[in-house]
Amino acid sequence: MESTESEPADDHGTSVTARGKDAGGDGATAGPARTILEARDLNVYYGEEQALRDVDIEIPEKGVTAVIGPSGCGKSTFLRCINRMNDLVDAARVEGELLFDGKNVYDDDVDPVALRRKIGMVFQQPNPFPKSIRDNVAYGLKVQGEDVDEETIHQALERAALLEEIDGRLDESGLELSGGQQQRLCIARAIAPDPDVLLMDEPASALDPVATSKIEDLIEDLAEEYTVVIVTHNMQQAARISDKTAVFLTGGELVEFGNTEKIFENPDHDRVEDYITGKFG
């Protein structure tokens, strides 16, 4: 398929230039990363309605994988399958396999609470607890029976690029922080137990451009240590920060998955090209 001459646009009409972290640079090519998450013939139903259809995907460890697609295409459903958040929805039914480090997370002997210690999640709206900043970060550790010390709390806040801004204020309520700071506090809470994977469901969609830029910089930094899977409705954001991109389209179908640069500049499927260029909503 020939690349389109015009660049895709984001929600504000700004052109999208795909670069991904594996694009550009000196052209050096690293070897293939180990697969840490894999879906095999994954189907998800909410009652009689099918939300995901025959999804097969292999997500490499570390780096950023973006999940894009129109509203209602199953992006968030896929994300919530990874750490079994859909278990909390009575009508949800999952068929097929979803492997984390080679183990099907839906096997009977998998403890969902222990799984979520290894696969953390950050939601669209910042949701700090009405507790101190310190207690917010420590919450996940305490729930899982882990020891909590100041070094662990400071380390999580530092990794979340928040420590410097709130140093000396750890006893203040997390609700007193700005929206962007609250989201980074939630990220600190998610990474305090030192997970392997960090799931993010549109983590910057409720934030202003300055806060969004800080979150994007943080995501790229976190990808040095963690596997980050981010759902975003903003194609420009996906092009800026991700290494791999998965495109879900209407009907819960994963239509294409590959290097971000290729997905945005020369996709294999007409439907993906139509979506990227705005011909398909």
Secondary structure, DSSP 8 states (H G I E B T S, - for coil): ----SS--B-TTS-B----TTTSSTT--------EEEEEEEEEEEETTEEEEEEEEEEEESSEEEEEE-STTSSHHHHHHHHTTGGGG-TTEEEEEEEEETTEETTSTT--HHHHHHHEEEE-SS----SSBHHHHHHHHHHHTT----HHHHHHHHHHTT-HHHHTT-TTSBGGGS-HHHHHHHHHHHHHTT--SEEEEESTTTTS-HHHHHHHHHHHHHHTTTSEEEEE-S-HHHHHHH-SEEEEEETTTEEEEEEEHHHHHHS-S-HHHHHHHTTS--
